[in-house]
Amino acid sequence: MPTETLSTEMGILIMLCILAASLWIPYIVGVNTDPAPIDNFTRPGDLTQLRPWVHRAYRAHLNLLEQLLPFAILILIIDRLGGYSSLTYWTAIAFFWLRIAHAAGMISGLARLPLRPIIFTSGWVCCLLMAYAAYVA
Protein backbone atom coordinates (compact mmCIF):
# COMPACT_ATOMS: atom_id res chain seq x y z
CA MET A 1 0.00 0.00 0.00
CA PRO A 2 1.44 3.43 -0.94
CA THR A 3 2.47 5.70 1.90
CA GLU A 4 2.35 9.00 0.05
CA THR A 5 1.35 11.99 2.12
CA LEU A 6 -1.23 14.52 1.13
CA SER A 7 0.34 17.72 -0.16
CA THR A 8 -0.74 21.05 1.27
CA GLU A 9 -2.01 22.04 -2.16
CA MET A 10 -4.23 18.95 -2.43
CA GLY A 11 -5.43 19.41 1.16
CA ILE A 12 -6.44 22.97 0.37
CA LEU A 13 -8.17 21.78 -2.78
CA ILE A 14 -10.21 19.35 -0.68
CA MET A 15 -11.17 22.16 1.73
CA LEU A 16 -12.14 24.42 -1.18
CA CYS A 17 -14.34 21.67 -2.60
CA ILE A 18 -16.04 21.30 0.79
CA LEU A 19 -16.58 25.07 0.85
CA ALA A 20 -18.05 25.00 -2.66
CA ALA A 21 -20.24 22.03 -1.78
CA SER A 22 -21.53 23.90 1.30
CA LEU A 23 -21.87 27.47 0.10
CA TRP A 24 -25.39 26.81 -1.18
CA ILE A 25 -26.56 26.62 2.45
CA PRO A 26 -26.74 30.38 3.17
CA TYR A 27 -28.73 30.92 -0.03
CA ILE A 28 -31.22 28.14 0.75
CA VAL A 29 -31.60 29.33 4.34
CA GLY A 30 -32.22 32.83 3.06
CA VAL A 31 -34.77 31.73 0.45
CA ASN A 32 -36.65 29.58 2.95
CA THR A 33 -36.78 32.29 5.61
CA ASP A 34 -37.77 35.08 3.24
CA PRO A 35 -40.99 36.72 4.41
CA ALA A 36 -42.11 37.30 0.80
CA PRO A 37 -43.89 34.32 -0.78
CA ILE A 38 -41.47 33.79 -3.67
CA ASP A 39 -41.33 30.31 -5.16
CA ASN A 40 -37.68 29.88 -6.19
CA PHE A 41 -37.99 26.15 -6.74
CA THR A 42 -40.62 25.91 -9.48
CA ARG A 43 -38.47 28.07 -11.72
CA PRO A 44 -35.52 30.34 -11.09
CA GLY A 45 -36.73 33.24 -9.07
CA ASP A 46 -35.96 36.90 -9.54
CA LEU A 47 -32.91 37.31 -7.36
CA THR A 48 -33.48 41.05 -7.10
CA GLN A 49 -36.67 40.32 -5.13
CA LEU A 50 -34.72 38.56 -2.39
CA ARG A 51 -33.15 40.23 0.60
CA PRO A 52 -29.74 41.63 -0.41
CA TRP A 53 -27.69 39.16 1.66
CA VAL A 54 -29.54 36.22 0.08
CA HIS A 55 -28.81 37.52 -3.40
CA ARG A 56 -25.16 38.05 -2.42
CA ALA A 57 -24.98 34.48 -1.02
CA TYR A 58 -26.10 33.14 -4.39
CA ARG A 59 -23.47 35.24 -6.16
CA ALA A 60 -20.76 34.24 -3.66
CA HIS A 61 -21.40 30.59 -4.49
CA LEU A 62 -21.20 31.25 -8.24
CA ASN A 63 -18.04 33.32 -7.81
CA LEU A 64 -16.35 30.49 -5.91
CA LEU A 65 -17.30 27.99 -8.61
CA GLU A 66 -15.93 30.32 -11.30
CA GLN A 67 -12.49 30.31 -9.72
CA LEU A 68 -12.47 26.86 -8.14
CA LEU A 69 -12.69 24.94 -11.41
CA PRO A 70 -9.58 26.39 -13.08
CA PHE A 71 -7.69 26.41 -9.78
CA ALA A 72 -8.56 22.75 -9.14
CA ILE A 73 -7.53 21.68 -12.63
CA LEU A 74 -4.21 23.49 -12.27
CA ILE A 75 -3.54 21.84 -8.89
CA LEU A 76 -4.29 18.43 -10.39
CA ILE A 77 -1.95 19.11 -13.33
CA ILE A 78 0.82 20.26 -10.99
CA ASP A 79 0.24 17.18 -8.82
CA ARG A 80 0.48 14.91 -11.88
CA LEU A 81 3.68 16.60 -13.02
CA GLY A 82 5.23 16.58 -9.54
CA GLY A 83 5.66 20.34 -9.76
CA TYR A 84 4.99 21.40 -6.19
CA SER A 85 7.17 24.24 -4.97
CA SER A 86 7.14 27.04 -2.44
CA LEU A 87 5.24 29.07 -5.05
CA THR A 88 2.43 26.53 -5.28
CA TYR A 89 2.38 26.08 -1.48
CA TRP A 90 1.95 29.77 -0.69
CA THR A 91 -0.33 30.41 -3.67
CA ALA A 92 -2.71 27.65 -2.56
CA ILE A 93 -2.79 29.03 0.99
CA ALA A 94 -3.40 32.57 -0.27
CA PHE A 95 -6.14 31.40 -2.64
CA PHE A 96 -7.92 29.54 0.16
CA TRP A 97 -7.99 32.55 2.48
CA LEU A 98 -8.95 34.89 -0.36
CA ARG A 99 -11.93 32.67 -1.16
CA ILE A 100 -12.96 32.56 2.52
CA ALA A 101 -12.67 36.35 2.73
CA HIS A 102 -14.57 36.79 -0.52
CA ALA A 103 -17.48 34.56 0.55
CA ALA A 104 -17.73 36.03 4.05
CA GLY A 105 -17.31 39.59 2.82
CA MET A 106 -19.81 39.18 0.00
CA ILE A 107 -22.53 37.48 2.04
CA SER A 108 -22.18 39.91 4.94
CA GLY A 109 -21.96 42.89 2.63
CA LEU A 110 -18.78 44.09 4.33
CA ALA A 111 -16.58 43.63 1.26
CA ARG A 112 -17.66 46.57 -0.85
CA LEU A 113 -15.91 48.43 -3.64
CA PRO A 114 -12.98 48.30 -4.07
CA LEU A 115 -12.32 45.44 -1.63
CA ARG A 116 -14.45 42.69 -3.21
CA PRO A 117 -13.08 43.11 -6.75
CA ILE A 118 -9.56 43.25 -5.32
CA ILE A 119 -10.12 39.95 -3.50
CA PHE A 120 -11.62 38.32 -6.61
CA THR A 121 -8.82 39.62 -8.84
CA SER A 122 -6.23 38.37 -6.34
CA GLY A 123 -7.77 34.91 -6.66
CA TRP A 124 -7.43 35.20 -10.43
CA VAL A 125 -3.75 36.11 -9.98
CA CYS A 126 -3.38 32.94 -7.87
CA CYS A 127 -4.76 30.96 -10.82
CA LEU A 128 -2.21 32.63 -13.10
CA LEU A 129 0.60 31.77 -10.69
CA MET A 130 -0.54 28.15 -10.60
CA ALA A 131 -0.65 28.09 -14.40
CA TYR A 132 2.92 29.40 -14.45
CA ALA A 133 3.95 26.68 -11.97
CA ALA A 134 2.34 24.06 -14.21
CA TYR A 135 4.22 25.31 -17.27
CA VAL A 136 7.60 25.27 -15.56
CA ALA A 137 7.02 21.89 -13.87
Secondary structure in CASP SS format (residue, H / E / C, confidence):
PFRMAT SS
TARGET T0000
AUTHOR 0000-0000-0000
METHOD secondary structure of the structure
MODEL  1
M C 1.00
P C 1.00
T C 1.00
E C 1.00
T C 1.00
L C 1.00
S C 1.00
T H 1.00
E H 1.00
M H 1.00
G H 1.00
I H 1.00
L H 1.00
I H 1.00
M H 1.00
L H 1.00
C H 1.00
I H 1.00
L H 1.00
A H 1.00
A H 1.00
S H 1.00
L C 1.00
W H 1.00
I H 1.00
P H 1.00
Y H 1.00
I H 1.00
V H 1.00
G H 1.00
V H 1.00
N H 1.00
T C 1.00
D C 1.00
P C 1.00
A C 1.00
P C 1.00
I C 1.00
D C 1.00
N C 1.00
F C 1.00
T C 1.00
R C 1.00
P C 1.00
G C 1.00
D C 1.00
L H 1.00
T H 1.00
Q H 1.00
L C 1.00
R C 1.00
P H 1.00
W H 1.00
V H 1.00
H H 1.00
R H 1.00
A H 1.00
Y H 1.00
R H 1.00
A H 1.00
H H 1.00
L H 1.00
N H 1.00
L H 1.00
L H 1.00
E H 1.00
Q H 1.00
L H 1.00
L H 1.00
P H 1.00
F H 1.00
A H 1.00
I H 1.00
L H 1.00
I H 1.00
L H 1.00
I H 1.00
I H 1.00
D H 1.00
R H 1.00
L H 1.00
G C 1.00
G C 1.00
Y C 1.00
S C 1.00
S H 1.00
L H 1.00
T H 1.00
Y H 1.00
W H 1.00
T H 1.00
A H 1.00
I H 1.00
A H 1.00
F H 1.00
F H 1.00
W H 1.00
L H 1.00
R H 1.00
I H 1.00
A H 1.00
H H 1.00
A H 1.00
A H 1.00
G H 1.00
M H 1.00
I H 1.00
S H 1.00
G C 1.00
L C 1.00
A C 1.00
R C 1.00
L C 1.00
P C 1.00
L H 1.00
R H 1.00
P H 1.00
I H 1.00
I H 1.00
F H 1.00
T H 1.00
S H 1.00
G H 1.00
W H 1.00
V H 1.00
C H 1.00
C H 1.00
L H 1.00
L H 1.00
M H 1.00
A H 1.00
Y H 1.00
A H 1.00
A H 1.00
Y H 1.00
V H 1.00
A C 1.00
END
